[in-house]
Amino acid sequence: MLTHPNIDPIAVSIGPLDVHWYGLMYLLAFASAWYIAMRRAKLPGSPVTPAQVENLITYGAFGVVLGGRVGYVVFYNFDAWMRDPLWLFRIWEGGMSFHGGLIGVTLAMLFYAHRIHIPFLRLTDFVAPIVPLGLGFGRLGNFIGQELWGRPTDLPWAMVFPKDPELLPRHPSQLYQLVLEGLLLFVLVYWISRKPRPTAAVSGVFLIGYACFRSLAEFAREPDQHIQFDLLGWVTRGQLLCLPMAILGVGLLIYAYKFSGRTKPQAVTKDVS
């Protein structure tokens, strides 16, 4: 049995300013997205120029934060929001949702694709490989902050979290998600994107891959205390939200290989930002 190192949530203090680990994880997520996007923007046929990457990341960041907060409130705490509508805006009290963030980023990319005059699905194919590492950094932040721990287990690597009132040995499910949703999903989607694919194929693989990896990790993750299970006594809210992702991903793959045809390298767009 292992014990969580009980890491101080404040990474460093600079005078009166406290820099929290979770904030650093967000910075690392956006930095990794920027780095990968810059590399991809320099490839032949990229729909985005290097000069457009900064705006792309900015739009994505707003989509993640706004969508993630709204998604958490609507998907996981709708009743509490109805009792206290202003709680939505008290972001310092915590609470973000991946699925909400995904919707937010999708809307942001739809707007940005229209702005720079490129097909929406070509942009999402470009964006998909830059997302997973950021998800991994987010799960590392959850682990450091002792959030979203796993279900009780007697496995040799079970971990006791000091913030757990029951002090039970649990799955370190944050690390499972870091590996599955962060590292493995990145390797899968980036590998798929290295060769020309039909439009929407990379996006479809991302959606299916995340849905499968997240659903698998949910079997080890402790369900939300106020929700528990949504269906059949074992289906969690996270798994339920992944179902439409998987269906949409399959639909995109069918569209890609049946209707869109093989994507040919195209000239990059001019920077209109």
N, C-alpha and C positions, 0 to 999 in steps of 0.2 A: 504494500500500500504506500502511496506517495502523499505528500502534503504540499499544497500550493505554496509557493514561496512568499505569498502575501506581499506582493510588490506595492510600494507606495504609488498611488495613482498620479502623484505629481512627479513628472520626470525631472524637471529642473525648475528652480526659482531664480528669477532675475529681478532683484529688488522686490517691489511689491507684486510683480507679475509671476503667476504660477503657470507653468506649461504642463498640461496633463498629457499622459500617455495616449489617451484616446484621441486628443487633438492631433498629436504627432502622427498617429496612424492614418488620420484623414489626409494630412499633408503628404505622407508617403504614398498613399493611394493615388492622389492627384499627380504627384511627381512621377510615379511609375507609368500612369496613363499618358502623361505628356511625353515621356521618353519613348515609349513604344509607338505612340502616334507619330512622333517626329520621324522615327525610323521607317515606319510604314508609308508616311507621306512622301518619302524620297524614292519610293519604288515606282517603276514604270506602270502606268495605268491607274495610279492612285486617284480616287475622286476628290481628294483633299490635298491642297498644297501645304508645304511647311509653314507658310505665312498664315494659313487659316487655322492651324492647330491650336494656337492660343485661344482664339474665340470658341473653337469647338470644345475645349476643356472647360472654359468658363460657362458655356451653356450647359454642359453636362453637370458641372458642380452645382449650379442652381437647381437643375432637375433632380439630382440626388438628394439634396438637403430638403427642398420643399416637398418633393414627392415622398421621400422617406418619412418625413414627419406626418404628413397627411395620411399616408398609408398606415402608419402605426396607430394613429388615432381612430381611423375608420375601420381597419381590419381587426384590431385587437382590443380597442377600448371605446367602442361606439357609444355604449350606454353612459360611460363616464363623461364623454364629450357632450352628450345630450343634457346631462345634468349641469355641466360647467363648460359652455361653448368657448370661453376664453382660454381654457386649458390648451387648446390647439397651439396658441401662440407662446406658451411658456416652455420654450424649447430647452431651457436650462434644467428643467425637471427630468429630461431624458426621454428616450423612446424614439426609435427609428425602425423602419420596416424595409427589408430588401425589395419586396414586391411593390411597395409604394414607390421606392426609389427607381425601380425599373420603369414603372409607368411614367414617372416624372422625367426620366432621361429620354424615354421614347417620345414624349411630347416635345421635349427640347430639341431632339434630333429632327423631328418632323418640321419644326419651325426653322431650324438652321438649314436643312436640306432645301426648303423652299427659298430661303434667303440667298443661298449660293447657287441655286438653280441646278441641282443634281437629283437623281432619283432617290427617294427615301430609303429603299432597301439597299442600294449601293452604299449609302452612308452607314446604315446599321451593320452591314458586312465589314466595313472599315473599323467601326467602333467595337464590335464584339470581342476581338482579341485583346483589347486594352483594358477590359473590365475585370477579369478574374483576379489578377494580382491585388487590385484594390479591395476586392471582397476578402481576400486572404488577410490583408492588413487589418481590415475591420474585425475579423474573427480573432486575430491576435490581440486587438484592443479589448475584445470581450473577455479573453482569457486573463489578461493583466488586471482588468477591473472586476474579475470574478462574477461575470454576468453570464446568464444563459448556460449554466452548467448542466451536466448530464444526469441521467437516471442512476439510482443506486446500483452498484455492481460489486461482485467479488473477484473481478479480474485482477491480475497482478499489478497492472498499471492504474488501478482505481486511485482516485485522488480525493483527498479531503480539502474542502474549501473553507477557510476560516470564517467567511461571511455566511456560511450555511448554518442556520439555526439548529439543524439536526446533526451537523457534523458527520454526515454519512459518507462513506467512500463512494465516489461517483465516477461515471465516465467523464473524462476531460473532453466533452463533446465539442467545445470551441476549437480544440486542436484537430479533431476529426474534420470539422468543417473547413478549417484552414487548409488542410491537405486536399480534401475533396473539391470544395468550391473554389479554392484559390489556386493551388499548384496544379492538380490534375486537370481541372477545367481549362486552365491557361495552356497547358501543354497540348491538350486535345484541340482546342479552338485555334491556337496559333499554328499548329501543324496543319490543320485543315486549310487555313488561310494562306499558306505559303505557296500554293499553286492556284492557277486560275480556276475558279468554280462558277457555276451558274449563279446568277444574282439571287440572293436570299438563302443560299445554301449555308453559308457561314453563320448567319443569324439563326437559322433553324437548328444547327448543331449546338450553338450556345444555349438556346432555350431548352432543348431536350437534355443536354448535358447537365445544366444547372438543376433542372427539375428532378432528374434521377439522383444526382449526388445529394441534393438537399433532402429529398425524401428518404434516402438511405440513412443520412445522419440523424434525421428526426427520430429514428427508432432508438437512438442512444441519448437524445436530448430530453431533458425534463420539460414536459408540456407546461404552458403558461398556467400558473396556479388558478387564476380566475376563469380559465377556459377549459382546461383539461383536454378531453377528446371530443371531436366534433361528430364522428361517424363510426359506427360499428364497434365502439369501445376501444379503438386503437388508432384511428386516423386523426392526426393532429391538424391544427389550423394551418401550419406551414405546409404540410403535405396536400391539404385541400387547395391551397392557393397555387401549388405547383402543378396541379392537374391541368388548368387551362394553358399554362405555359407549355407543357408537353404537347398538348393537342395543337396549339398554334405552331410549335416547332415542327411537328410532323406535317402540318399543312404547308408550311414554308418549304420544306424539303420536296414535297410533292409538286408544289408550284415550280420550284427551281429546276427539277429534273424532267418535268413533263411539259412545262410551258415556257419558261424563261430562256432555255437554251444555254449553251456554254458562253460565259462572259468573255469577251475579248478585251485586251488592254485598250483603254480609252485615254484620250488626252486629259490632263488634269485641268480643273476649272481655274478661271482667273479669280484672283482675290478681290471680292467686292465688299469686304468688311471695312 
